């Protein structure tokens, strides 16, 4: 399992990181506009400074504003998030998580999606059987 990267962050800090991953990069005002309960600009700006000191984001100047980007590569962040979800909601069972995803949106998967899932299952079977 991947180490829980984001366990050191508060709920609001995680929400800010989530927005940054969705947008790619953003200033405090843009981030505030995407957060629930729409916090004040200064609150977001101060929280971004905390997150930066913790090593999760960095900033660059763009004129008068700071633009923030996540530092943790997206693939590593995805693995950490999946590990957290598996531990928290599925008792570390990938099968239970996959079944929940398939049940979540019945009929939403295209034939191409199902074929890709089949290929991934076959690849996983080969890895399991490999010496």
OpenMM code with the backbone's topology and positions (N, CA, C; nanometers):
from openmm import Vec3, app, unit

residues = "UNK UNK UNK UNK UNK UNK UNK UNK UNK UNK UNK UNK UNK UNK UNK UNK UNK UNK UNK UNK UNK UNK UNK UNK UNK UNK UNK UNK UNK UNK UNK UNK UNK UNK UNK UNK UNK UNK UNK UNK UNK UNK UNK UNK UNK UNK UNK UNK UNK UNK UNK UNK UNK UNK UNK UNK UNK UNK UNK UNK UNK UNK UNK UNK UNK UNK UNK UNK UNK UNK UNK UNK UNK UNK UNK UNK UNK UNK UNK UNK UNK UNK UNK UNK UNK UNK UNK UNK UNK UNK UNK UNK UNK UNK UNK UNK UNK UNK UNK UNK UNK UNK UNK UNK UNK UNK UNK UNK UNK UNK UNK UNK UNK UNK UNK UNK UNK UNK UNK UNK UNK UNK UNK UNK UNK UNK UNK UNK UNK UNK UNK".split()
positions = [
    Vec3(0.0841, -0.1195, 0.0000),
    Vec3(0.0000, 0.0000, 0.0000),
    Vec3(0.0883, 0.1255, 0.0000),
    Vec3(0.0381, 0.2287, -0.0601),
    Vec3(0.1069, 0.3569, -0.0661),
    Vec3(0.0896, 0.4303, 0.0657),
    Vec3(0.1937, 0.5049, 0.1038),
    Vec3(0.1847, 0.5808, 0.2288),
    Vec3(0.0792, 0.6902, 0.2164),
    Vec3(0.0124, 0.7206, 0.3260),
    Vec3(-0.0926, 0.8234, 0.3222),
    Vec3(-0.0313, 0.9643, 0.3178),
    Vec3(-0.0118, 1.0163, 0.1998),
    Vec3(0.0528, 1.1462, 0.1817),
    Vec3(-0.0239, 1.2609, 0.2467),
    Vec3(-0.1542, 1.2561, 0.2368),
    Vec3(-0.2338, 1.3720, 0.2724),
    Vec3(-0.2923, 1.3656, 0.4133),
    Vec3(-0.2526, 1.2648, 0.4918),
    Vec3(-0.3032, 1.2538, 0.6289),
    Vec3(-0.2562, 1.3696, 0.7172),
    Vec3(-0.1497, 1.4377, 0.6756),
    Vec3(-0.0961, 1.5495, 0.7537),
    Vec3(-0.1722, 1.6800, 0.7289),
    Vec3(-0.2713, 1.6759, 0.6415),
    Vec3(-0.3449, 1.7969, 0.6054),
    Vec3(-0.4813, 1.8001, 0.6731),
    Vec3(-0.5253, 1.9207, 0.7050),
    Vec3(-0.6608, 1.9382, 0.7583),
    Vec3(-0.7619, 1.9196, 0.6456),
    Vec3(-0.8886, 1.9127, 0.6816),
    Vec3(-0.9940, 1.8983, 0.5805),
    Vec3(-0.9869, 2.0122, 0.4792),
    Vec3(-0.9765, 2.1356, 0.5242),
    Vec3(-0.9714, 2.2504, 0.4333),
    Vec3(-0.8462, 2.2474, 0.3480),
    Vec3(-0.7329, 2.2067, 0.4049),
    Vec3(-0.6103, 2.1964, 0.3268),
    Vec3(-0.6258, 2.0917, 0.2162),
    Vec3(-0.6886, 1.9798, 0.2475),
    Vec3(-0.7127, 1.8771, 0.1450),
    Vec3(-0.8061, 1.9292, 0.0370),
    Vec3(-0.9072, 2.0056, 0.0756),
    Vec3(-0.9984, 2.0627, -0.0238),
    Vec3(-0.9223, 2.1544, -0.1193),
    Vec3(-0.8320, 2.2329, -0.0659),
    Vec3(-0.7521, 2.3240, -0.1488),
    Vec3(-0.6637, 2.2449, -0.2443),
    Vec3(-0.5990, 2.1405, -0.1932),
    Vec3(-0.5160, 2.0548, -0.2787),
    Vec3(-0.6016, 1.9916, -0.3882),
    Vec3(-0.7212, 1.9456, -0.3530),
    Vec3(-0.8106, 1.8863, -0.4536),
    Vec3(-0.8392, 1.9847, -0.5660),
    Vec3(-0.8680, 2.1092, -0.5304),
    Vec3(-0.8954, 2.2123, -0.6311),
    Vec3(-0.7726, 2.2320, -0.7194),
    Vec3(-0.6543, 2.2373, -0.6589),
    Vec3(-0.5326, 2.2566, -0.7371),
    Vec3(-0.5096, 2.1413, -0.8348),
    Vec3(-0.5355, 2.0187, -0.7922),
    Vec3(-0.5196, 1.9074, -0.8860),
    Vec3(-0.6213, 1.9178, -0.9992),
    Vec3(-0.7434, 1.9610, -0.9698),
    Vec3(-0.8442, 1.9753, -1.0758),
    Vec3(-0.8076, 2.0868, -1.1730),
    Vec3(-0.7607, 2.2007, -1.1207),
    Vec3(-0.7314, 2.3157, -1.2060),
    Vec3(-0.5904, 2.3131, -1.2644),
    Vec3(-0.4990, 2.2419, -1.2011),
    Vec3(-0.3600, 2.2392, -1.2458),
    Vec3(-0.2767, 2.3450, -1.1774),
    Vec3(-0.3266, 2.4663, -1.1772),
    Vec3(-0.2640, 2.5781, -1.1063),
    Vec3(-0.3705, 2.6846, -1.0852),
    Vec3(-0.3539, 2.7645, -0.9795),
    Vec3(-0.4549, 2.8668, -0.9513),
    Vec3(-0.4042, 2.9622, -0.8445),
    Vec3(-0.4634, 3.0801, -0.8436),
    Vec3(-0.4403, 3.1769, -0.7382),
    Vec3(-0.5412, 3.1568, -0.6260),
    Vec3(-0.5191, 3.2248, -0.5160),
    Vec3(-0.6055, 3.2084, -0.3991),
    Vec3(-0.7515, 3.2419, -0.4296),
    Vec3(-0.7766, 3.3445, -0.5088),
    Vec3(-0.9137, 3.3821, -0.5429),
    Vec3(-0.9857, 3.2749, -0.6223),
    Vec3(-0.9154, 3.2170, -0.7199),
    Vec3(-0.9751, 3.1082, -0.7996),
    Vec3(-1.0048, 2.9868, -0.7114),
    Vec3(-0.9124, 2.9563, -0.6238),
    Vec3(-0.9306, 2.8419, -0.5340),
    Vec3(-1.0514, 2.8657, -0.4442),
    Vec3(-1.0604, 2.9845, -0.3847),
    Vec3(-1.1722, 3.0170, -0.2955),
    Vec3(-1.3059, 2.9991, -0.3668),
    Vec3(-1.3112, 3.0359, -0.4947),
    Vec3(-1.4360, 3.0248, -0.5710),
    Vec3(-1.4796, 2.8800, -0.5911),
    Vec3(-1.3866, 2.7854, -0.5812),
    Vec3(-1.4179, 2.6437, -0.6023),
    Vec3(-1.4379, 2.5664, -0.4719),
    Vec3(-1.4244, 2.6329, -0.3580),
    Vec3(-1.4355, 2.5637, -0.2296),
    Vec3(-1.5762, 2.5725, -0.1726),
    Vec3(-1.6174, 2.4677, -0.1003),
    Vec3(-1.7470, 2.4756, -0.0309),
    Vec3(-1.7410, 2.5832, 0.0769),
    Vec3(-1.8517, 2.6417, 0.1075),
    Vec3(-1.8623, 2.7465, 0.2109),
    Vec3(-1.7823, 2.8709, 0.1771),
    Vec3(-1.7354, 2.8822, 0.0561),
    Vec3(-1.6632, 2.9986, 0.0017),
    Vec3(-1.5882, 3.0788, 0.1092),
    Vec3(-1.4718, 3.0299, 0.1522),
    Vec3(-1.3951, 3.1025, 0.2546),
    Vec3(-1.3425, 3.2351, 0.2007),
    Vec3(-1.3012, 3.3207, 0.2899),
    Vec3(-1.2450, 3.4504, 0.2515),
    Vec3(-1.1119, 3.4299, 0.1788),
    Vec3(-1.0827, 3.5201, 0.0888),
    Vec3(-0.9587, 3.5174, 0.0118),
    Vec3(-0.8377, 3.5056, 0.1043),
    Vec3(-0.8324, 3.5895, 0.2087),
    Vec3(-0.7169, 3.5878, 0.2996),
    Vec3(-0.7029, 3.4548, 0.3717),
    Vec3(-0.8141, 3.3910, 0.4046),
    Vec3(-0.8091, 3.2602, 0.4695),
    Vec3(-0.7435, 3.1591, 0.3770),
    Vec3(-0.7823, 3.1605, 0.2514),
    Vec3(-0.7236, 3.0685, 0.1534),
    Vec3(-0.5762, 3.0994, 0.1333),
    Vec3(-0.5420, 3.2267, 0.1248),
    Vec3(-0.4025, 3.2668, 0.1043),
    Vec3(-0.3146, 3.2196, 0.2199),
    Vec3(-0.3605, 3.2388, 0.3425),
    Vec3(-0.2847, 3.1951, 0.4606),
    Vec3(-0.2728, 3.0423, 0.4616),
    Vec3(-0.3820, 2.9731, 0.4290),
    Vec3(-0.3807, 2.8266, 0.4275),
    Vec3(-0.2857, 2.7748, 0.3197),
    Vec3(-0.2811, 2.8407, 0.2058),
    Vec3(-0.1863, 2.8020, 0.1016),
    Vec3(-0.0421, 2.8136, 0.1518),
    Vec3(-0.0134, 2.9178, 0.2295),
    Vec3(0.1205, 2.9314, 0.2880),
    Vec3(0.1542, 2.8152, 0.3803),
    Vec3(0.0557, 2.7713, 0.4582),
    Vec3(0.0756, 2.6572, 0.5482),
    Vec3(0.1028, 2.5309, 0.4658),
    Vec3(0.0223, 2.5095, 0.3635),
    Vec3(0.0386, 2.3911, 0.2787),
    Vec3(0.1748, 2.3947, 0.2081),
    Vec3(0.2179, 2.5124, 0.1685),
    Vec3(0.3480, 2.5249, 0.1032),
    Vec3(0.4596, 2.4896, 0.2010),
    Vec3(0.4516, 2.5366, 0.3242),
    Vec3(0.5529, 2.5029, 0.4249),
    Vec3(0.5552, 2.3528, 0.4548),
    Vec3(0.4413, 2.2879, 0.4411),
    Vec3(0.4340, 2.1431, 0.4620),
    Vec3(0.4894, 2.0656, 0.3422),
    Vec3(0.5156, 2.1351, 0.2306),
    Vec3(0.5778, 2.0717, 0.1146),
    Vec3(0.4837, 2.0116, 0.0119),
    Vec3(0.3582, 2.0593, 0.0070),
    Vec3(0.2616, 2.0030, -0.0872),
    Vec3(0.2395, 2.0897, -0.2100),
    Vec3(0.2688, 2.2191, -0.2013),
    Vec3(0.2521, 2.3098, -0.3146),
    Vec3(0.3726, 2.4039, -0.3223),
    Vec3(0.3846, 2.4685, -0.4356),
    Vec3(0.4814, 2.5780, -0.4504),
    Vec3(0.4111, 2.6888, -0.5274),
    Vec3(0.4711, 2.8058, -0.5253),
    Vec3(0.4079, 2.9166, -0.5964),
    Vec3(0.5095, 2.9878, -0.6849),
    Vec3(0.4552, 3.0630, -0.7779),
    Vec3(0.5346, 3.1547, -0.8593),
    Vec3(0.4565, 3.2847, -0.8688),
    Vec3(0.5274, 3.3909, -0.8891),
    Vec3(0.4619, 3.5208, -0.9045),
    Vec3(0.4155, 3.5382, -1.0480),
    Vec3(0.2947, 3.5925, -1.0599),
    Vec3(0.2398, 3.6268, -1.1898),
    Vec3(0.1863, 3.7689, -1.1742),
    Vec3(0.2727, 3.8661, -1.1978),
    Vec3(0.2356, 4.0049, -1.1704),
    Vec3(0.2225, 4.0255, -1.0211),
    Vec3(0.1071, 4.0698, -0.9777),
    Vec3(0.0826, 4.0959, -0.8364),
    Vec3(0.0326, 3.9740, -0.7592),
    Vec3(0.0005, 3.8660, -0.8285),
    Vec3(-0.0571, 3.7512, -0.7586),
    Vec3(0.0389, 3.6333, -0.7564),
    Vec3(0.0139, 3.5434, -0.6630),
    Vec3(0.0860, 3.4174, -0.6551),
    Vec3(-0.0008, 3.3100, -0.7197),
    Vec3(0.0621, 3.2269, -0.8003),
    Vec3(-0.0057, 3.1136, -0.8631),
    Vec3(0.0540, 2.9882, -0.8006),
    Vec3(-0.0333, 2.9031, -0.7495),
    Vec3(0.0086, 2.7824, -0.6793),
    Vec3(-0.0100, 2.6589, -0.7655),
    Vec3(0.0816, 2.5620, -0.7497),
    Vec3(0.0733, 2.4332, -0.8178),
    Vec3(0.1074, 2.3239, -0.7170),
    Vec3(0.0443, 2.2077, -0.7315),
    Vec3(0.0803, 2.0964, -0.6428),
    Vec3(0.2196, 2.0438, -0.6772),
    Vec3(0.2931, 2.0008, -0.5769),
    Vec3(0.4279, 1.9464, -0.5976),
    Vec3(0.4253, 1.7955, -0.6165),
    Vec3(0.3383, 1.7273, -0.5430),
    Vec3(0.3320, 1.5811, -0.5495),
    Vec3(0.2829, 1.5414, -0.6887),
    Vec3(0.3581, 1.4568, -0.7608),
    Vec3(0.3125, 1.4152, -0.8943),
    Vec3(0.1732, 1.3519, -0.8872),
    Vec3(0.0929, 1.3777, -0.9885),
    Vec3(-0.0459, 1.3317, -0.9907),
    Vec3(-0.0570, 1.1810, -0.9700),
    Vec3(0.0276, 1.1035, -1.0334),
    Vec3(0.0198, 0.9568, -1.0200),
    Vec3(0.0436, 0.9138, -0.8755),
    Vec3(0.1392, 0.9761, -0.8094),
    Vec3(0.1653, 0.9430, -0.6682),
    Vec3(0.0472, 0.9848, -0.5810),
    Vec3(-0.0097, 1.1007, -0.6091),
    Vec3(-0.1268, 1.1478, -0.5339),
    Vec3(-0.2456, 1.0536, -0.5545),
    Vec3(-0.2641, 1.0052, -0.6768),
    Vec3(-0.3725, 0.9107, -0.7057),
    Vec3(-0.3559, 0.7830, -0.6242),
    Vec3(-0.2332, 0.7286, -0.6225),
    Vec3(-0.2082, 0.6045, -0.5476),
    Vec3(-0.2362, 0.6251, -0.3996),
    Vec3(-0.1956, 0.7382, -0.3459),
    Vec3(-0.2203, 0.7667, -0.2048),
    Vec3(-0.3698, 0.7790, -0.1775),
    Vec3(-0.4410, 0.8470, -0.2667),
    Vec3(-0.5857, 0.8639, -0.2487),
    Vec3(-0.6578, 0.7301, -0.2559),
    Vec3(-0.6186, 0.6458, -0.3514),
    Vec3(-0.6811, 0.5141, -0.3632),
    Vec3(-0.6528, 0.4311, -0.2387),
    Vec3(-0.5308, 0.4355, -0.1893),
    Vec3(-0.4974, 0.3612, -0.0671),
    Vec3(-0.5829, 0.4080, 0.0492),
    Vec3(-0.6020, 0.5385, 0.0593),
    Vec3(-0.6854, 0.5937, 0.1670),
    Vec3(-0.8295, 0.5442, 0.1536),
    Vec3(-0.8845, 0.5504, 0.0342),
    Vec3(-1.0226, 0.5055, 0.0112),
    Vec3(-1.0361, 0.3556, 0.0403),
    Vec3(-0.9393, 0.2770, -0.0065),
    Vec3(-0.9440, 0.1331, 0.0195),
    Vec3(-0.9426, 0.1033, 0.1695),
    Vec3(-0.8526, 0.1696, 0.2438),
    Vec3(-0.8440, 0.1484, 0.3891),
    Vec3(-0.9697, 0.1942, 0.4603),
    Vec3(-1.0180, 0.3118, 0.4239),
    Vec3(-1.1269, 0.3751, 0.4972),
    Vec3(-1.2623, 0.3122, 0.4692),
    Vec3(-1.2911, 0.2816, 0.3444),
    Vec3(-1.4262, 0.2403, 0.3073),
    Vec3(-1.4400, 0.0939, 0.2649),
    Vec3(-1.3299, 0.0287, 0.2305),
    Vec3(-1.3395, -0.1052, 0.1730),
    Vec3(-1.2530, -0.2091, 0.2434),
    Vec3(-1.2066, -0.1784, 0.3629),
    Vec3(-1.1249, -0.2733, 0.4410),
    Vec3(-1.0115, -0.3324, 0.3579),
    Vec3(-0.9467, -0.2465, 0.2816),
    Vec3(-0.8328, -0.2837, 0.1963),
    Vec3(-0.8681, -0.3852, 0.0878),
    Vec3(-0.9922, -0.3896, 0.0459),
    Vec3(-1.0343, -0.4842, -0.0571),
    Vec3(-1.0527, -0.4141, -0.1915),
    Vec3(-0.9573, -0.4324, -0.2829),
    Vec3(-0.9759, -0.3757, -0.4164),
    Vec3(-1.1008, -0.4310, -0.4852),
    Vec3(-1.1310, -0.5587, -0.4608),
    Vec3(-1.2497, -0.6188, -0.5215),
    Vec3(-1.3756, -0.5453, -0.4794),
    Vec3(-1.3883, -0.5167, -0.3492),
    Vec3(-1.5064, -0.4446, -0.3003),
    Vec3(-1.5144, -0.3057, -0.3630),
    Vec3(-1.4002, -0.2401, -0.3784),
    Vec3(-1.3991, -0.1063, -0.4384),
    Vec3(-1.4401, -0.1126, -0.5855),
    Vec3(-1.3881, -0.2104, -0.6577),
    Vec3(-1.4223, -0.2244, -0.7995),
    Vec3(-1.5712, -0.2541, -0.8150),
    Vec3(-1.6231, -0.3428, -0.7303),
    Vec3(-1.7664, -0.3749, -0.7362),
    Vec3(-1.8507, -0.2502, -0.7085),
    Vec3(-1.8093, -0.1685, -0.6117),
    Vec3(-1.8821, -0.0453, -0.5818),
    Vec3(-1.8787, 0.0493, -0.7010),
    Vec3(-1.7649, 0.0595, -0.7677),
    Vec3(-1.7549, 0.1456, -0.8861),
    Vec3(-1.8455, 0.0960, -0.9984),
    Vec3(-1.8471, -0.0341, -1.0183),
    Vec3(-1.9316, -0.0897, -1.1246),
    Vec3(-2.0795, -0.0712, -1.0919),
    Vec3(-2.1163, -0.0823, -0.9646),
    Vec3(-2.2554, -0.0632, -0.9231),
    Vec3(-2.2961, 0.0840, -0.9214),
    Vec3(-2.1973, 0.1718, -0.9114),
    Vec3(-2.2232, 0.3158, -0.8974),
    Vec3(-2.2987, 0.3741, -1.0169),
    Vec3(-2.2615, 0.3335, -1.1350),
    Vec3(-2.3223, 0.3907, -1.2554),
    Vec3(-2.3534, 0.2797, -1.3545),
    Vec3(-2.4531, 0.1962, -1.3240),
    Vec3(-2.4843, 0.0876, -1.4169),
    Vec3(-2.5193, 0.1427, -1.5547),
    Vec3(-2.4654, 0.0794, -1.6560),
    Vec3(-2.4924, 0.1225, -1.7927),
    Vec3(-2.4067, 0.2391, -1.8389),
    Vec3(-2.3254, 0.2949, -1.7491),
    Vec3(-2.2443, 0.4105, -1.7862),
    Vec3(-2.1162, 0.3714, -1.8585),
    Vec3(-2.0797, 0.2440, -1.8506),
    Vec3(-1.9570, 0.1998, -1.9154),
    Vec3(-1.9850, 0.1616, -2.0602),
    Vec3(-1.9041, 0.2133, -2.1495),
    Vec3(-1.9172, 0.1804, -2.2914),
    Vec3(-1.8553, 0.0432, -2.3176),
    Vec3(-1.8780, -0.0083, -2.4362),
    Vec3(-1.8150, -0.1349, -2.4754),
    Vec3(-1.6626, -0.1206, -2.4708),
    Vec3(-1.6129, -0.0044, -2.5112),
    Vec3(-1.4682, 0.0213, -2.5064),
    Vec3(-1.4155, 0.0200, -2.3632),
    Vec3(-1.4919, 0.0811, -2.2709),
    Vec3(-1.4528, 0.0800, -2.1293),
    Vec3(-1.4454, -0.0629, -2.0776),
    Vec3(-1.5488, -0.1414, -2.1081),
    Vec3(-1.5536, -0.2802, -2.0609),
    Vec3(-1.4391, -0.3622, -2.1206),
    Vec3(-1.4074, -0.3380, -2.2468),
    Vec3(-1.2962, -0.4090, -2.3098),
    Vec3(-1.1640, -0.3714, -2.2423),
    Vec3(-1.1462, -0.2432, -2.2111),
    Vec3(-1.0237, -0.1983, -2.1430),
    Vec3(-1.0136, -0.2611, -2.0049),
    Vec3(-1.1232, -0.2664, -1.9330),
    Vec3(-1.1236, -0.3301, -1.8010),
    Vec3(-1.0860, -0.4769, -1.8153),
    Vec3(-1.1399, -0.5437, -1.9169),
    Vec3(-1.1052, -0.6839, -1.9424),
    Vec3(-0.9567, -0.7015, -1.9681),
    Vec3(-0.8972, -0.6115, -2.0464),
    Vec3(-0.7530, -0.6183, -2.0736),
    Vec3(-0.6736, -0.5991, -1.9450),
    Vec3(-0.7163, -0.5069, -1.8606),
    Vec3(-0.6459, -0.4838, -1.7337),
    Vec3(-0.6566, -0.6050, -1.6413),
    Vec3(-0.7715, -0.6688, -1.6402),
    Vec3(-0.7886, -0.7901, -1.5592),
    Vec3(-0.6947, -0.8994, -1.6109),
    Vec3(-0.6876, -0.9174, -1.7419),
    Vec3(-0.5993, -1.0183, -1.7995),
    Vec3(-0.4520, -0.9884, -1.7650),
    Vec3(-0.4145, -0.8609, -1.7703),
    Vec3(-0.2765, -0.8232, -1.7368),
    Vec3(-0.2479, -0.8549, -1.5903),
    Vec3(-0.3447, -0.8268, -1.5017),
    Vec3(-0.3278, -0.8552, -1.3595),
    Vec3(-0.3148, -1.0060, -1.3366),
    Vec3(-0.3914, -1.0863, -1.4098),
    Vec3(-0.3827, -1.2322, -1.3977),
    Vec3(-0.2431, -1.2806, -1.4370),
    Vec3(-0.1880, -1.2250, -1.5450),
    Vec3(-0.0557, -1.2640, -1.5900),
    Vec3(0.0503, -1.2279, -1.4863),
    Vec3(0.0375, -1.1107, -1.4238),
    Vec3(0.1329, -1.0682, -1.3209),
    Vec3(0.1270, -1.1613, -1.2010),
    Vec3(0.0066, -1.2028, -1.1624),
    Vec3(-0.0113, -1.2930, -1.0483),
    Vec3(0.0519, -1.4279, -1.0754),
    Vec3(0.0413, -1.4741, -1.2000),
    Vec3(0.0936, -1.6051, -1.2347),
    Vec3(0.2423, -1.6055, -1.2670),
    Vec3(0.2995, -1.4895, -1.2813),
    Vec3(0.4417, -1.4807, -1.3184),
    Vec3(0.5307, -1.5209, -1.2008),
    Vec3(0.6418, -1.5877, -1.2278),
    Vec3(0.7331, -1.6290, -1.1202),
    Vec3(0.8036, -1.5117, -1.0587),
] * unit.nanometer
topology = app.Topology()
chain = topology.addChain("A")
for resn in residues:
    res = topology.addResidue(resn, chain)
    for name in ("N", "CA", "C"):
        topology.addAtom(name, app.Element.getBySymbol(name[0]), res)
